[in-house]
Amino acid sequence: MKAIRLILVGPPGCGKGTQAKRIEDKFKIIQLSTGDMLRKAVAEGTPAGVKAKAIMEAGQLVPDDLIISMVGDRIAQPDCQAGFILDGFPRTLAQAQALDRSLKARGLRIDAVIEIRVPDEDLVERITGRFTCAQCGQGYHDRFQKPAREGICDKCGGSQFTRRADDNAETVRTRLKAYHEMTESIIPHYERQDILRVVDGRQGIDQVSEAVSAVVAAL
């Protein structure tokens, strides 16, 4: 099987992380997180990590060129030779363009950008309805995944549940606004390269996985 290099893109709550993990398990290509890369570089004291730590300690955002440099170093490692999945990166058009240049310099390119498309109102309902068992962490939803017995966790029998403080409609709409203003601009960029593939994220998780897997299998 040839190396496959993917980007997963979509608004908060669309299921990118879940689908990236399923692709990783099924096709044996590694999922990369820029957040994890940044934390590892800082912890290990690499040249990029030392620079990033100083910038973050000054309360500033890590610049694109430094992030792109870390991504470039990461994808050069042996475990990425079979390919990789970038989940939640790039976030801006400038990052997408810089990533293109970095990959081209290594003789590489992205094979497909999979956009998981979900309307805003569906995402607001999906995110604000989430809650978890305080005892074991089992996840539920007001509409889509209720406990079999109301008020009782299916997994551990606990009766205490919690909701994340930021899983409220106002916060979700703010995050979606940021996505539309910053990240959505990368969609036409990849569409022009004829590598954009759109999946309907309103379907169930398994149906979305089937659609995403069909895209990857066709590469």
N, C-alpha and C positions, 0 to 999 in steps of 0.2 A: 504494500500500500504506500502510495506517495505521501510525502509530508503535506499536511493540511494546516493552513494558517487562517484563523478565523477571528472576526470581531463580532461580539454580540452587543447590540445597541437597543435601547428602548427606555421608556420613562420609569421612574421609581415605582416598584410594585408590579412590574410586568412579568417578573419571573426569570430575569436574566441569570441570576446566581444559580437557581435550581436547574435551569436548562444547561448551563455551562458544566455543572457537575455531572449531569447525565451524559453529555457529550464526552466528557473526560473518561467516564467509566466505560462507555460503549465503544469508543473509537481509540482509546488509549493515547489521547493527546492531552497535554498538560494545560490546566487552567492557570492563567497568570493574573495576579492582582497587583496593581501598581502600589497600593497601600502596603501590601506584604513586602514588596521589593524595597520600599522606602524604609520600613521598620527594620528589615534585615540588614540593609546597607548601613544604617545608623548603628545598629547593635554590633556589627562586625568592624566598624570603623574604617570602611573602605574610603578611598578619596572622595567619591560621590556622597557617601554617607556623612563624612565629616563636614562637607559643604552644606548638605541638606540640614544637618543638625543645627549648625550655626544660624542658618536662615530661619528655621522654625523657632529657635530659641529667641530670635529677634522679633517673633510675632508676624513674620512675613510668609507669603505663599512660596512654595518651592517652584522655581521657574521651569517653563516647559523644556528648555534645553537640557536641564539636569535630569528631569524625568525621562526624557527620550534617551539620554545617555544610559540611564539605569536599565531601561527596557532593552536597549541594544545589547548591553552586557549580558542581560538575563537570557535573551533568545539565542545567544551564542553558546550557551552551555549545552552539554551533551543531551540532557533530558528534553530539550526542545527540538532535537533533530527530526523527530517524527511529526513535528508541528506544535501549535499552541493555540490557545483561545484567550483573547483579551476580552475581559468582561468589565464594562464600565469605563473603558479607555479606548480611544481618545474621547475627551469631553467637549472639545472645541474644534473649530475648523483649523485653527493654527496648529493644534496638536496633531490633527489628522494629516495635515500637509507635512509637518516635521517627521512624523512616523513614516510616511511614504518615502521621504528622502533618506532616512536612516536605513530602511529596509533595502532600498535600491542600491545604496552604497555597499551592501552585503550581498547583492545579487538575489535578493528575495522580494516577494510581494505578498500582499494579502490575497487569499483565494476567494473569500466570500465574506460579506458583511451581512449578518442576519438581523433584521430589525423585527423585534417582537412588538407588534402594534396593538395598543389597547386604548380606547377612548378615555378621556380624563374622568368622566363621571363614573365609569366602571372601576377605575383605579381608586377613586375616593371611597367608593363603597367597599372595595376589596380590602383596602388598608385600614380604614376606620373600624371595620368589623372584626379585626383580629384580636384574639385574646389567648392566654396560655395558662396552663395549670401551674400554680405557684409552687407545687411540690415536685413535679417531675419535668415540667417544661413542655409537655405535650401541647401542640398548637391546635386552636379551634377558630371558628368564624361564626358570627351571629347568623349568617344565612347559609353559607356553603358547607360548613363542617361543624355542626352542633354535636355536643356529647350525646350518646345514645339515651342516657338518662339526664334530664335537666339538672344542672348544678353538681354533677358527679363526673369526675374525670374517667374516661374509658380505660386509661392505661394503669392508673395507680389508685383510683377510688377517692382521690382527694376532692375537697369541696371548696378550696380557695383558688380564685382565678385572678389574673392581673392583666392589665393593658399597658402598653408602652405610652408614656406621656406624650410622645410626639406623633402618635397614631390618631391625630384629630384632623378634622376637615380643613381647618385653617392652615395647619402646618403642611398637610399634603398638597394643598393648592399652591402654596408658596414653592414647594419643591418642584411641582409640575411646571410652574411658571419659569423657574430657573432652567429646567430642562428644555422647554420650548425656546427660550431666549438664547441659550448657550450651545446646547448639544445638538439640537435638531438640525442645525446648519451643516452637520457632517453628512446628513442623508443624501442631499443632491450631489455632494462631492463624490460619494461612492457610486451613486446612480450613474454619473457621467462615465465612470470607469467600467460600468456594466458588471459590477460584482455585488450589487445590492439585491438581497432576497428578502421578501416580506412574509412574515408568518402572522396569522391571526391569533393574537394572544387572548382573545375572549373565550377560546375553547378551554376544555379541561386540561390539566397539566399533562396527562398522558397523550392527549390529542396534539398538544403543542409539541411535545417531544417527538411524536411521529413525524410531524411536519418539518421540524428542525433536522431530525435524522435523515429525512429524505433529501434535504438540501445538501447535507454533508456527504451522504453516500453518492450523490451525483457528481461530486467534484473529481 
